[in-house]
Amino acid sequence: MATLQINRFNSWILSAHEEKEGSLLSDLSLKRIQNLQAQAAIKQSNMVMSLERVGEVALEHAYLKGQIDFAQFLIDSHMAELIVVNTPLGKE
């Protein structure tokens, strides 16, 4: 059973089974994360650099990169767990 870990963030101590189950996304959740990733990537690719706003643009670019990377982290975690779940025993 998940146990709340007391710290400044909401974190949980999970069993191995809970970690695996938590990595799997529903089809709709996966699509939503992919949409959010695509929106951030499109916004990032449409950014225009200007000499007057170099710092502001750099910060926005880094912020969007963080969103894109975190979405990919969630997708990769899900896909890795799908591979494990769908691998026949003894084939890992």
PDB file of N, CA, C and O in Angstrom:
ATOM      1  N   MET A   1       0.845  -1.179   0.000  1.00  0.00           N
ATOM      2  CA  MET A   1       0.000   0.000   0.000  1.00  0.00           C
ATOM      3  C   MET A   1       0.891   1.242   0.000  1.00  0.00           C
ATOM      4  O   MET A   1       1.862   1.315   0.753  1.00  0.00           O
ATOM      5  N   ALA A   2       0.559   2.210  -0.841  1.00  0.00           N
ATOM      6  CA  ALA A   2       1.334   3.449  -0.933  1.00  0.00           C
ATOM      7  C   ALA A   2       1.315   4.177   0.407  1.00  0.00           C
ATOM      8  O   ALA A   2       0.281   4.268   1.069  1.00  0.00           O
ATOM      9  N   THR A   3       2.473   4.690   0.787  1.00  0.00           N
ATOM     10  CA  THR A   3       2.615   5.397   2.053  1.00  0.00           C
ATOM     11  C   THR A   3       3.134   6.800   1.769  1.00  0.00           C
ATOM     12  O   THR A   3       4.133   6.977   1.072  1.00  0.00           O
ATOM     13  N   LEU A   4       2.441   7.794   2.319  1.00  0.00           N
ATOM     14  CA  LEU A   4       2.874   9.178   2.142  1.00  0.00           C
ATOM     15  C   LEU A   4       4.202   9.385   2.843  1.00  0.00           C
ATOM     16  O   LEU A   4       4.370   9.039   4.013  1.00  0.00           O
ATOM     17  N   GLN A   5       5.139   9.956   2.109  1.00  0.00           N
ATOM     18  CA  GLN A   5       6.450  10.273   2.666  1.00  0.00           C
ATOM     19  C   GLN A   5       6.446  11.759   3.017  1.00  0.00           C
ATOM     20  O   GLN A   5       6.181  12.603   2.161  1.00  0.00           O
ATOM     21  N   ILE A   6       6.732  12.067   4.245  1.00  0.00           N
ATOM     22  CA  ILE A   6       6.673  13.446   4.708  1.00  0.00           C
ATOM     23  C   ILE A   6       7.912  14.202   4.223  1.00  0.00           C
ATOM     24  O   ILE A   6       9.032  13.907   4.640  1.00  0.00           O
ATOM     25  N   ASN A   7       7.701  15.162   3.352  1.00  0.00           N
ATOM     26  CA  ASN A   7       8.740  16.061   2.868  1.00  0.00           C
ATOM     27  C   ASN A   7       8.046  17.278   2.270  1.00  0.00           C
ATOM     28  O   ASN A   7       6.824  17.390   2.369  1.00  0.00           O
ATOM     29  N   ARG A   8       8.772  18.169   1.666  1.00  0.00           N
ATOM     30  CA  ARG A   8       8.147  19.398   1.165  1.00  0.00           C
ATOM     31  C   ARG A   8       7.365  19.183  -0.122  1.00  0.00           C
ATOM     32  O   ARG A   8       6.680  20.095  -0.586  1.00  0.00           O
ATOM     33  N   PHE A   9       7.456  18.004  -0.702  1.00  0.00           N
ATOM     34  CA  PHE A   9       6.685  17.648  -1.892  1.00  0.00           C
ATOM     35  C   PHE A   9       5.767  16.493  -1.539  1.00  0.00           C
ATOM     36  O   PHE A   9       5.946  15.848  -0.506  1.00  0.00           O
ATOM     37  N   ASN A  10       4.794  16.231  -2.380  1.00  0.00           N
ATOM     38  CA  ASN A  10       3.970  15.044  -2.192  1.00  0.00           C
ATOM     39  C   ASN A  10       4.679  13.874  -2.847  1.00  0.00           C
ATOM     40  O   ASN A  10       4.660  13.741  -4.071  1.00  0.00           O
ATOM     41  N   SER A  11       5.298  13.034  -2.052  1.00  0.00           N
ATOM     42  CA  SER A  11       5.933  11.841  -2.603  1.00  0.00           C
ATOM     43  C   SER A  11       5.462  10.631  -1.820  1.00  0.00           C
ATOM     44  O   SER A  11       5.015  10.740  -0.679  1.00  0.00           O
ATOM     45  N   TRP A  12       5.572   9.487  -2.455  1.00  0.00           N
ATOM     46  CA  TRP A  12       5.016   8.259  -1.904  1.00  0.00           C
ATOM     47  C   TRP A  12       6.034   7.141  -1.961  1.00  0.00           C
ATOM     48  O   TRP A  12       6.824   7.055  -2.900  1.00  0.00           O
ATOM     49  N   ILE A  13       6.013   6.295  -0.967  1.00  0.00           N
ATOM     50  CA  ILE A  13       6.780   5.058  -0.990  1.00  0.00           C
ATOM     51  C   ILE A  13       5.855   4.016  -1.602  1.00  0.00           C
ATOM     52  O   ILE A  13       4.796   3.711  -1.054  1.00  0.00           O
ATOM     53  N   LEU A  14       6.266   3.476  -2.740  1.00  0.00           N
ATOM     54  CA  LEU A  14       5.441   2.517  -3.469  1.00  0.00           C
ATOM     55  C   LEU A  14       6.100   1.147  -3.504  1.00  0.00           C
ATOM     56  O   LEU A  14       7.325   1.033  -3.535  1.00  0.00           O
ATOM     57  N   SER A  15       5.276   0.119  -3.498  1.00  0.00           N
ATOM     58  CA  SER A  15       5.802  -1.234  -3.692  1.00  0.00           C
ATOM     59  C   SER A  15       6.209  -1.379  -5.160  1.00  0.00           C
ATOM     60  O   SER A  15       5.849  -0.539  -5.985  1.00  0.00           O
ATOM     61  N   ALA A  16       6.945  -2.421  -5.489  1.00  0.00           N
ATOM     62  CA  ALA A  16       7.353  -2.664  -6.878  1.00  0.00           C
ATOM     63  C   ALA A  16       6.128  -2.786  -7.774  1.00  0.00           C
ATOM     64  O   ALA A  16       6.125  -2.279  -8.896  1.00  0.00           O
ATOM     65  N   HIS A  17       5.103  -3.447  -7.291  1.00  0.00           N
ATOM     66  CA  HIS A  17       3.869  -3.601  -8.065  1.00  0.00           C
ATOM     67  C   HIS A  17       3.192  -2.246  -8.311  1.00  0.00           C
ATOM     68  O   HIS A  17       2.716  -1.972  -9.413  1.00  0.00           O
ATOM     69  N   GLU A  18       3.157  -1.411  -7.278  1.00  0.00           N
ATOM     70  CA  GLU A  18       2.546  -0.084  -7.417  1.00  0.00           C
ATOM     71  C   GLU A  18       3.341   0.780  -8.386  1.00  0.00           C
ATOM     72  O   GLU A  18       2.755   1.541  -9.157  1.00  0.00           O
ATOM     73  N   GLU A  19       4.668   0.676  -8.357  1.00  0.00           N
ATOM     74  CA  GLU A  19       5.507   1.415  -9.310  1.00  0.00           C
ATOM     75  C   GLU A  19       5.153   1.015 -10.740  1.00  0.00           C
ATOM     76  O   GLU A  19       4.995   1.873 -11.609  1.00  0.00           O
ATOM     77  N   LYS A  20       5.031  -0.283 -10.978  1.00  0.00           N
ATOM     78  CA  LYS A  20       4.710  -0.774 -12.320  1.00  0.00           C
ATOM     79  C   LYS A  20       3.328  -0.305 -12.758  1.00  0.00           C
ATOM     80  O   LYS A  20       3.153   0.187 -13.873  1.00  0.00           O
ATOM     81  N   GLU A  21       2.355  -0.461 -11.875  1.00  0.00           N
ATOM     82  CA  GLU A  21       0.989  -0.042 -12.200  1.00  0.00           C
ATOM     83  C   GLU A  21       0.915   1.465 -12.430  1.00  0.00           C
ATOM     84  O   GLU A  21       0.189   1.931 -13.308  1.00  0.00           O
ATOM     85  N   GLY A  22       1.669   2.219 -11.638  1.00  0.00           N
ATOM     86  CA  GLY A  22       1.677   3.672 -11.767  1.00  0.00           C
ATOM     87  C   GLY A  22       2.339   4.156 -13.043  1.00  0.00           C
ATOM     88  O   GLY A  22       2.057   5.259 -13.510  1.00  0.00           O
ATOM     89  N   SER A  23       3.217   3.339 -13.610  1.00  0.00           N
ATOM     90  CA  SER A  23       3.889   3.705 -14.863  1.00  0.00           C
ATOM     91  C   SER A  23       2.983   3.554 -16.074  1.00  0.00           C
ATOM     92  O   SER A  23       3.171   4.229 -17.087  1.00  0.00           O
ATOM     93  N   LEU A  24       2.005   2.671 -15.968  1.00  0.00           N
ATOM     94  CA  LEU A  24       1.104   2.439 -17.096  1.00  0.00           C
ATOM     95  C   LEU A  24       0.069   3.549 -17.192  1.00  0.00           C
ATOM     96  O   LEU A  24      -0.606   3.872 -16.214  1.00  0.00           O
ATOM     97  N   LEU A  25      -0.047   4.121 -18.369  1.00  0.00           N
ATOM     98  CA  LEU A  25      -1.009   5.199 -18.609  1.00  0.00           C
ATOM     99  C   LEU A  25      -2.207   4.634 -19.354  1.00  0.00           C
ATOM    100  O   LEU A  25      -2.075   3.697 -20.141  1.00  0.00           O
ATOM    101  N   SER A  26      -3.370   5.206 -19.101  1.00  0.00           N
ATOM    102  CA  SER A  26      -4.520   4.835 -19.918  1.00  0.00           C
ATOM    103  C   SER A  26      -4.280   5.375 -21.330  1.00  0.00           C
ATOM    104  O   SER A  26      -3.454   6.266 -21.528  1.00  0.00           O
ATOM    105  N   ASP A  27      -4.988   4.841 -22.284  1.00  0.00           N
ATOM    106  CA  ASP A  27      -4.838   5.302 -23.661  1.00  0.00           C
ATOM    107  C   ASP A  27      -5.130   6.799 -23.763  1.00  0.00           C
ATOM    108  O   ASP A  27      -4.430   7.531 -24.461  1.00  0.00           O
ATOM    109  N   LEU A  28      -6.163   7.238 -23.064  1.00  0.00           N
ATOM    110  CA  LEU A  28      -6.531   8.651 -23.108  1.00  0.00           C
ATOM    111  C   LEU A  28      -5.481   9.527 -22.417  1.00  0.00           C
ATOM    112  O   LEU A  28      -5.177  10.617 -22.902  1.00  0.00           O
ATOM    113  N   SER A  29      -4.924   9.068 -21.296  1.00  0.00           N
ATOM    114  CA  SER A  29      -3.869   9.822 -20.623  1.00  0.00           C
ATOM    115  C   SER A  29      -2.638   9.950 -21.512  1.00  0.00           C
ATOM    116  O   SER A  29      -2.031  11.018 -21.589  1.00  0.00           O
ATOM    117  N   LEU A  30      -2.272   8.861 -22.181  1.00  0.00           N
ATOM    118  CA  LEU A  30      -1.128   8.895 -23.085  1.00  0.00           C
ATOM    119  C   LEU A  30      -1.363   9.908 -24.202  1.00  0.00           C
ATOM    120  O   LEU A  30      -0.467  10.683 -24.534  1.00  0.00           O
ATOM    121  N   LYS A  31      -2.544   9.906 -24.775  1.00  0.00           N
ATOM    122  CA  LYS A  31      -2.860  10.857 -25.854  1.00  0.00           C
ATOM    123  C   LYS A  31      -2.822  12.295 -25.344  1.00  0.00           C
ATOM    124  O   LYS A  31      -2.334  13.183 -26.042  1.00  0.00           O
ATOM    125  N   ARG A  32      -3.324  12.530 -24.153  1.00  0.00           N
ATOM    126  CA  ARG A  32      -3.329  13.880 -23.572  1.00  0.00           C
ATOM    127  C   ARG A  32      -1.897  14.366 -23.350  1.00  0.00           C
ATOM    128  O   ARG A  32      -1.576  15.516 -23.651  1.00  0.00           O
ATOM    129  N   ILE A  33      -1.044  13.500 -22.830  1.00  0.00           N
ATOM    130  CA  ILE A  33       0.359  13.874 -22.606  1.00  0.00           C
ATOM    131  C   ILE A  33       1.043  14.153 -23.941  1.00  0.00           C
ATOM    132  O   ILE A  33       1.817  15.104 -24.051  1.00  0.00           O
ATOM    133  N   GLN A  34       0.766  13.340 -24.949  1.00  0.00           N
ATOM    134  CA  GLN A  34       1.341  13.570 -26.271  1.00  0.00           C
ATOM    135  C   GLN A  34       0.852  14.899 -26.851  1.00  0.00           C
ATOM    136  O   GLN A  34       1.626  15.613 -27.489  1.00  0.00           O
ATOM    137  N   ASN A  35      -0.412  15.236 -26.640  1.00  0.00           N
ATOM    138  CA  ASN A  35      -0.937  16.528 -27.107  1.00  0.00           C
ATOM    139  C   ASN A  35      -0.231  17.691 -26.417  1.00  0.00           C
ATOM    140  O   ASN A  35       0.154  18.663 -27.067  1.00  0.00           O
ATOM    141  N   LEU A  36      -0.062  17.590 -25.094  1.00  0.00           N
ATOM    142  CA  LEU A  36       0.617  18.649 -24.355  1.00  0.00           C
ATOM    143  C   LEU A  36       2.062  18.797 -24.819  1.00  0.00           C
ATOM    144  O   LEU A  36       2.569  19.912 -24.940  1.00  0.00           O
ATOM    145  N   GLN A  37       2.719  17.680 -25.078  1.00  0.00           N
ATOM    146  CA  GLN A  37       4.094  17.706 -25.570  1.00  0.00           C
ATOM    147  C   GLN A  37       4.154  18.383 -26.940  1.00  0.00           C
ATOM    148  O   GLN A  37       5.021  19.220 -27.190  1.00  0.00           O
ATOM    149  N   ALA A  38       3.232  18.015 -27.818  1.00  0.00           N
ATOM    150  CA  ALA A  38       3.213  18.599 -29.159  1.00  0.00           C
ATOM    151  C   ALA A  38       2.935  20.104 -29.100  1.00  0.00           C
ATOM    152  O   ALA A  38       3.552  20.875 -29.835  1.00  0.00           O
ATOM    153  N   GLN A  39       2.020  20.522 -28.239  1.00  0.00           N
ATOM    154  CA  GLN A  39       1.713  21.945 -28.116  1.00  0.00           C
ATOM    155  C   GLN A  39       2.946  22.730 -27.663  1.00  0.00           C
ATOM    156  O   GLN A  39       3.235  23.802 -28.194  1.00  0.00           O
ATOM    157  N   ALA A  40       3.670  22.190 -26.677  1.00  0.00           N
ATOM    158  CA  ALA A  40       4.874  22.862 -26.192  1.00  0.00           C
ATOM    159  C   ALA A  40       5.949  22.900 -27.279  1.00  0.00           C
ATOM    160  O   ALA A  40       6.634  23.910 -27.443  1.00  0.00           O
ATOM    161  N   ALA A  41       6.097  21.803 -28.018  1.00  0.00           N
ATOM    162  CA  ALA A  41       7.117  21.745 -29.079  1.00  0.00           C
ATOM    163  C   ALA A  41       6.786  22.712 -30.213  1.00  0.00           C
ATOM    164  O   ALA A  41       7.681  23.359 -30.758  1.00  0.00           O
ATOM    165  N   ILE A  42       5.519  22.811 -30.567  1.00  0.00           N
ATOM    166  CA  ILE A  42       5.108  23.746 -31.624  1.00  0.00           C
ATOM    167  C   ILE A  42       5.362  25.177 -31.174  1.00  0.00           C
ATOM    168  O   ILE A  42       5.892  25.991 -31.930  1.00  0.00           O
ATOM    169  N   LYS A  43       4.980  25.477 -29.935  1.00  0.00           N
ATOM    170  CA  LYS A  43       5.205  26.827 -29.408  1.00  0.00           C
ATOM    171  C   LYS A  43       6.700  27.139 -29.383  1.00  0.00           C
ATOM    172  O   LYS A  43       7.108  28.249 -29.724  1.00  0.00           O
ATOM    173  N   GLN A  44       7.518  26.162 -28.980  1.00  0.00           N
ATOM    174  CA  GLN A  44       8.966  26.359 -28.923  1.00  0.00           C
ATOM    175  C   GLN A  44       9.537  26.593 -30.324  1.00  0.00           C
ATOM    176  O   GLN A  44      10.385  27.466 -30.512  1.00  0.00           O
ATOM    177  N   SER A  45       9.078  25.820 -31.301  1.00  0.00           N
ATOM    178  CA  SER A  45       9.626  25.959 -32.658  1.00  0.00           C
ATOM    179  C   SER A  45       9.170  27.249 -33.335  1.00  0.00           C
ATOM    180  O   SER A  45       9.811  27.710 -34.280  1.00  0.00           O
ATOM    181  N   ASN A  46       8.074  27.836 -32.863  1.00  0.00           N
ATOM    182  CA  ASN A  46       7.574  29.088 -33.441  1.00  0.00           C
ATOM    183  C   ASN A  46       8.143  30.330 -32.755  1.00  0.00           C
ATOM    184  O   ASN A  46       7.820  31.456 -33.133  1.00  0.00           O
ATOM    185  N   MET A  47       8.982  30.122 -31.756  1.00  0.00           N
ATOM    186  CA  MET A  47       9.540  31.262 -31.041  1.00  0.00           C
ATOM    187  C   MET A  47      10.481  32.047 -31.956  1.00  0.00           C
ATOM    188  O   MET A  47      11.217  31.479 -32.763  1.00  0.00           O
ATOM    189  N   VAL A  48      10.430  33.358 -31.801  1.00  0.00           N
ATOM    190  CA  VAL A  48      11.276  34.243 -32.598  1.00  0.00           C
ATOM    191  C   VAL A  48      12.255  34.935 -31.651  1.00  0.00           C
ATOM    192  O   VAL A  48      11.854  35.570 -30.676  1.00  0.00           O
ATOM    193  N   MET A  49      13.523  34.803 -31.952  1.00  0.00           N
ATOM    194  CA  MET A  49      14.557  35.448 -31.127  1.00  0.00           C
ATOM    195  C   MET A  49      14.664  36.908 -31.527  1.00  0.00           C
ATOM    196  O   MET A  49      14.671  37.242 -32.712  1.00  0.00           O
ATOM    197  N   SER A  50      14.744  37.750 -30.551  1.00  0.00           N
ATOM    198  CA  SER A  50      14.968  39.168 -30.825  1.00  0.00           C
ATOM    199  C   SER A  50      16.023  39.667 -29.846  1.00  0.00           C
ATOM    200  O   SER A  50      16.103  39.203 -28.709  1.00  0.00           O
ATOM    201  N   LEU A  51      16.815  40.602 -30.298  1.00  0.00           N
ATOM    202  CA  LEU A  51      17.896  41.135 -29.464  1.00  0.00           C
ATOM    203  C   LEU A  51      17.347  41.849 -28.226  1.00  0.00           C
ATOM    204  O   LEU A  51      18.007  41.900 -27.188  1.00  0.00           O
ATOM    205  N   GLU A  52      16.155  42.388 -28.343  1.00  0.00           N
ATOM    206  CA  GLU A  52      15.570  43.118 -27.216  1.00  0.00           C
ATOM    207  C   GLU A  52      15.051  42.166 -26.128  1.00  0.00           C
ATOM    208  O   GLU A  52      14.903  42.567 -24.974  1.00  0.00           O
ATOM    209  N   ARG A  53      14.779  40.921 -26.489  1.00  0.00           N
ATOM    210  CA  ARG A  53      14.145  39.991 -25.548  1.00  0.00           C
ATOM    211  C   ARG A  53      14.948  38.694 -25.384  1.00  0.00           C
ATOM    212  O   ARG A  53      14.361  37.643 -25.128  1.00  0.00           O
ATOM    213  N   VAL A  54      16.253  38.747 -25.525  1.00  0.00           N
ATOM    214  CA  VAL A  54      17.079  37.537 -25.488  1.00  0.00           C
ATOM    215  C   VAL A  54      16.843  36.737 -24.199  1.00  0.00           C
ATOM    216  O   VAL A  54      16.591  35.533 -24.252  1.00  0.00           O
ATOM    217  N   GLY A  55      16.923  37.396 -23.064  1.00  0.00           N
ATOM    218  CA  GLY A  55      16.745  36.708 -21.787  1.00  0.00           C
ATOM    219  C   GLY A  55      15.360  36.105 -21.637  1.00  0.00           C
ATOM    220  O   GLY A  55      15.221  34.954 -21.224  1.00  0.00           O
ATOM    221  N   GLU A  56      14.341  36.875 -21.972  1.00  0.00           N
ATOM    222  CA  GLU A  56      12.959  36.403 -21.872  1.00  0.00           C
ATOM    223  C   GLU A  56      12.718  35.204 -22.783  1.00  0.00           C
ATOM    224  O   GLU A  56      12.093  34.225 -22.374  1.00  0.00           O
ATOM    225  N   VAL A  57      13.209  35.280 -24.011  1.00  0.00           N
ATOM    226  CA  VAL A  57      13.028  34.188 -24.971  1.00  0.00           C
ATOM    227  C   VAL A  57      13.793  32.949 -24.506  1.00  0.00           C
ATOM    228  O   VAL A  57      13.288  31.833 -24.627  1.00  0.00           O
ATOM    229  N   ALA A  58      14.995  33.130 -23.981  1.00  0.00           N
ATOM    230  CA  ALA A  58      15.789  31.996 -23.493  1.00  0.00           C
ATOM    231  C   ALA A  58      15.084  31.298 -22.332  1.00  0.00           C
ATOM    232  O   ALA A  58      15.075  30.070 -22.259  1.00  0.00           O
ATOM    233  N   LEU A  59      14.495  32.078 -21.425  1.00  0.00           N
ATOM    234  CA  LEU A  59      13.760  31.486 -20.306  1.00  0.00           C
ATOM    235  C   LEU A  59      12.535  30.720 -20.787  1.00  0.00           C
ATOM    236  O   LEU A  59      12.273  29.614 -20.314  1.00  0.00           O
ATOM    237  N   GLU A  60      11.797  31.285 -21.707  1.00  0.00           N
ATOM    238  CA  GLU A  60      10.613  30.612 -22.253  1.00  0.00           C
ATOM    239  C   GLU A  60      11.017  29.332 -22.989  1.00  0.00           C
ATOM    240  O   GLU A  60      10.344  28.307 -22.875  1.00  0.00           O
ATOM    241  N   HIS A  61      12.107  29.396 -23.736  1.00  0.00           N
ATOM    242  CA  HIS A  61      12.598  28.222 -24.459  1.00  0.00           C
ATOM    243  C   HIS A  61      12.949  27.100 -23.479  1.00  0.00           C
ATOM    244  O   HIS A  61      12.597  25.942 -23.703  1.00  0.00           O
ATOM    245  N   ALA A  62      13.644  27.448 -22.392  1.00  0.00           N
ATOM    246  CA  ALA A  62      14.027  26.463 -21.379  1.00  0.00           C
ATOM    247  C   ALA A  62      12.796  25.885 -20.688  1.00  0.00           C
ATOM    248  O   ALA A  62      12.739  24.684 -20.422  1.00  0.00           O
ATOM    249  N   TYR A  63      11.816  26.730 -20.398  1.00  0.00           N
ATOM    250  CA  TYR A  63      10.578  26.281 -19.765  1.00  0.00           C
ATOM    251  C   TYR A  63       9.852  25.273 -20.656  1.00  0.00           C
ATOM    252  O   TYR A  63       9.409  24.227 -20.183  1.00  0.00           O
ATOM    253  N   LEU A  64       9.735  25.587 -21.934  1.00  0.00           N
ATOM    254  CA  LEU A  64       9.068  24.677 -22.867  1.00  0.00           C
ATOM    255  C   LEU A  64       9.863  23.387 -23.036  1.00  0.00           C
ATOM    256  O   LEU A  64       9.276  22.310 -23.144  1.00  0.00           O
ATOM    257  N   LYS A  65      11.184  23.481 -23.061  1.00  0.00           N
ATOM    258  CA  LYS A  65      12.018  22.279 -23.162  1.00  0.00           C
ATOM    259  C   LYS A  65      11.772  21.368 -21.967  1.00  0.00           C
ATOM    260  O   LYS A  65      11.707  20.149 -22.119  1.00  0.00           O
ATOM    261  N   GLY A  66      11.636  21.950 -20.788  1.00  0.00           N
ATOM    262  CA  GLY A  66      11.331  21.167 -19.592  1.00  0.00           C
ATOM    263  C   GLY A  66      10.005  20.443 -19.715  1.00  0.00           C
ATOM    264  O   GLY A  66       9.895  19.278 -19.331  1.00  0.00           O
ATOM    265  N   GLN A  67       8.990  21.124 -20.249  1.00  0.00           N
ATOM    266  CA  GLN A  67       7.689  20.487 -20.449  1.00  0.00           C
ATOM    267  C   GLN A  67       7.793  19.339 -21.446  1.00  0.00           C
ATOM    268  O   GLN A  67       7.250  18.258 -21.218  1.00  0.00           O
ATOM    269  N   ILE A  68       8.488  19.578 -22.544  1.00  0.00           N
ATOM    270  CA  ILE A  68       8.656  18.561 -23.587  1.00  0.00           C
ATOM    271  C   ILE A  68       9.407  17.355 -23.021  1.00  0.00           C
ATOM    272  O   ILE A  68       9.004  16.212 -23.238  1.00  0.00           O
ATOM    273  N   ASP A  69      10.480  17.608 -22.306  1.00  0.00           N
ATOM    274  CA  ASP A  69      11.290  16.525 -21.746  1.00  0.00           C
ATOM    275  C   ASP A  69      10.524  15.728 -20.695  1.00  0.00           C
ATOM    276  O   ASP A  69      10.622  14.501 -20.661  1.00  0.00           O
ATOM    277  N   PHE A  70       9.765  16.404 -19.842  1.00  0.00           N
ATOM    278  CA  PHE A  70       9.018  15.680 -18.815  1.00  0.00           C
ATOM    279  C   PHE A  70       7.910  14.841 -19.437  1.00  0.00           C
ATOM    280  O   PHE A  70       7.663  13.718 -18.998  1.00  0.00           O
ATOM    281  N   ALA A  71       7.248  15.370 -20.445  1.00  0.00           N
ATOM    282  CA  ALA A  71       6.233  14.579 -21.144  1.00  0.00           C
ATOM    283  C   ALA A  71       6.883  13.337 -21.743  1.00  0.00           C
ATOM    284  O   ALA A  71       6.318  12.245 -21.672  1.00  0.00           O
ATOM    285  N   GLN A  72       8.063  13.496 -22.330  1.00  0.00           N
ATOM    286  CA  GLN A  72       8.762  12.348 -22.915  1.00  0.00           C
ATOM    287  C   GLN A  72       9.167  11.344 -21.845  1.00  0.00           C
ATOM    288  O   GLN A  72       9.131  10.136 -22.078  1.00  0.00           O
ATOM    289  N   PHE A  73       9.550  11.835 -20.680  1.00  0.00           N
ATOM    290  CA  PHE A  73       9.898  10.965 -19.560  1.00  0.00           C
ATOM    291  C   PHE A  73       8.702  10.090 -19.173  1.00  0.00           C
ATOM    292  O   PHE A  73       8.854   8.887 -18.962  1.00  0.00           O
ATOM    293  N   LEU A  74       7.521  10.692 -19.082  1.00  0.00           N
ATOM    294  CA  LEU A  74       6.309   9.928 -18.747  1.00  0.00           C
ATOM    295  C   LEU A  74       5.981   8.910 -19.834  1.00  0.00           C
ATOM    296  O   LEU A  74       5.628   7.769 -19.538  1.00  0.00           O
ATOM    297  N   ILE A  75       6.099   9.325 -21.087  1.00  0.00           N
ATOM    298  CA  ILE A  75       5.827   8.421 -22.213  1.00  0.00           C
ATOM    299  C   ILE A  75       6.829   7.270 -22.214  1.00  0.00           C
ATOM    300  O   ILE A  75       6.443   6.114 -22.388  1.00  0.00           O
ATOM    301  N   ASP A  76       8.109   7.576 -22.021  1.00  0.00           N
ATOM    302  CA  ASP A  76       9.143   6.532 -22.007  1.00  0.00           C
ATOM    303  C   ASP A  76       8.922   5.545 -20.862  1.00  0.00           C
ATOM    304  O   ASP A  76       9.094   4.339 -21.036  1.00  0.00           O
ATOM    305  N   SER A  77       8.542   6.056 -19.696  1.00  0.00           N
ATOM    306  CA  SER A  77       8.267   5.201 -18.543  1.00  0.00           C
ATOM    307  C   SER A  77       7.116   4.248 -18.851  1.00  0.00           C
ATOM    308  O   SER A  77       7.180   3.059 -18.536  1.00  0.00           O
ATOM    309  N   HIS A  78       6.082   4.771 -19.456  1.00  0.00           N
ATOM    310  CA  HIS A  78       4.923   3.966 -19.852  1.00  0.00           C
ATOM    311  C   HIS A  78       5.329   2.899 -20.871  1.00  0.00           C
ATOM    312  O   HIS A  78       4.983   1.726 -20.726  1.00  0.00           O
ATOM    313  N   MET A  79       6.064   3.316 -21.898  1.00  0.00           N
ATOM    314  CA  MET A  79       6.450   2.383 -22.959  1.00  0.00           C
ATOM    315  C   MET A  79       7.373   1.288 -22.422  1.00  0.00           C
ATOM    316  O   MET A  79       7.244   0.128 -22.813  1.00  0.00           O
ATOM    317  N   ALA A  80       8.292   1.640 -21.540  1.00  0.00           N
ATOM    318  CA  ALA A  80       9.188   0.642 -20.957  1.00  0.00           C
ATOM    319  C   ALA A  80       8.400  -0.395 -20.170  1.00  0.00           C
ATOM    320  O   ALA A  80       8.704  -1.587 -20.227  1.00  0.00           O
ATOM    321  N   GLU A  81       7.395   0.055 -19.441  1.00  0.00           N
ATOM    322  CA  GLU A  81       6.576  -0.877 -18.669  1.00  0.00           C
ATOM    323  C   GLU A  81       5.722  -1.742 -19.591  1.00  0.00           C
ATOM    324  O   GLU A  81       5.507  -2.919 -19.300  1.00  0.00           O
ATOM    325  N   LEU A  82       5.240  -1.191 -20.681  1.00  0.00           N
ATOM    326  CA  LEU A  82       4.476  -1.988 -21.652  1.00  0.00           C
ATOM    327  C   LEU A  82       5.332  -3.110 -22.224  1.00  0.00           C
ATOM    328  O   LEU A  82       4.854  -4.230 -22.409  1.00  0.00           O
ATOM    329  N   ILE A  83       6.594  -2.809 -22.502  1.00  0.00           N
ATOM    330  CA  ILE A  83       7.508  -3.822 -23.044  1.00  0.00           C
ATOM    331  C   ILE A  83       7.686  -4.949 -22.028  1.00  0.00           C
ATOM    332  O   ILE A  83       7.659  -6.126 -22.387  1.00  0.00           O
ATOM    333  N   VAL A  84       7.870  -4.580 -20.743  1.00  0.00           N
ATOM    334  CA  VAL A  84       8.039  -5.593 -19.696  1.00  0.00           C
ATOM    335  C   VAL A  84       6.769  -6.420 -19.557  1.00  0.00           C
ATOM    336  O   VAL A  84       6.839  -7.645 -19.459  1.00  0.00           O
ATOM    337  N   VAL A  85       5.617  -5.775 -19.548  1.00  0.00           N
ATOM    338  CA  VAL A  85       4.341  -6.468 -19.376  1.00  0.00           C
ATOM    339  C   VAL A  85       4.080  -7.416 -20.540  1.00  0.00           C
ATOM    340  O   VAL A  85       3.526  -8.498 -20.347  1.00  0.00           O
ATOM    341  N   ASN A  86       4.474  -7.017 -21.743  1.00  0.00           N
ATOM    342  CA  ASN A  86       4.185  -7.812 -22.929  1.00  0.00           C
ATOM    343  C   ASN A  86       5.323  -8.760 -23.331  1.00  0.00           C
ATOM    344  O   ASN A  86       5.244  -9.412 -24.372  1.00  0.00           O
ATOM    345  N   THR A  87       6.373  -8.838 -22.516  1.00  0.00           N
ATOM    346  CA  THR A  87       7.471  -9.752 -22.797  1.00  0.00           C
ATOM    347  C   THR A  87       7.155 -11.105 -22.157  1.00  0.00           C
ATOM    348  O   THR A  87       6.892 -11.170 -20.956  1.00  0.00           O
ATOM    349  N   PRO A  88       7.178 -12.191 -22.946  1.00  0.00           N
ATOM    350  CA  PRO A  88       6.949 -13.505 -22.367  1.00  0.00           C
ATOM    351  C   PRO A  88       7.989 -13.811 -21.289  1.00  0.00           C
ATOM    352  O   PRO A  88       9.130 -13.356 -21.374  1.00  0.00           O
ATOM    353  N   LEU A  89       7.594 -14.576 -20.286  1.00  0.00           N
ATOM    354  CA  LEU A  89       8.512 -14.926 -19.187  1.00  0.00           C
ATOM    355  C   LEU A  89       9.766 -15.581 -19.753  1.00  0.00           C
ATOM    356  O   LEU A  89       9.698 -16.403 -20.666  1.00  0.00           O
ATOM    357  N   GLY A  90      10.887 -15.207 -19.205  1.00  0.00           N
ATOM    358  CA  GLY A  90      12.150 -15.803 -19.625  1.00  0.00           C
ATOM    359  C   GLY A  90      12.756 -15.156 -20.856  1.00  0.00           C
ATOM    360  O   GLY A  90      13.810 -15.595 -21.316  1.00  0.00           O
ATOM    361  N   LYS A  91      12.128 -14.133 -21.401  1.00  0.00           N
ATOM    362  CA  LYS A  91      12.621 -13.485 -22.624  1.00  0.00           C
ATOM    363  C   LYS A  91      13.202 -12.101 -22.353  1.00  0.00           C
ATOM    364  O   LYS A  91      13.595 -11.412 -23.294  1.00  0.00           O
ATOM    365  N   GLU A  92      13.268 -11.678 -21.096  1.00  0.00           N
ATOM    366  CA  GLU A  92      13.770 -10.338 -20.759  1.00  0.00           C
ATOM    367  C   GLU A  92      15.251 -10.249 -20.937  1.00  0.00           C
ATOM    368  O   GLU A  92      15.839  -9.194 -20.699  1.00  0.00           O
TER     369      GLU A  92
END
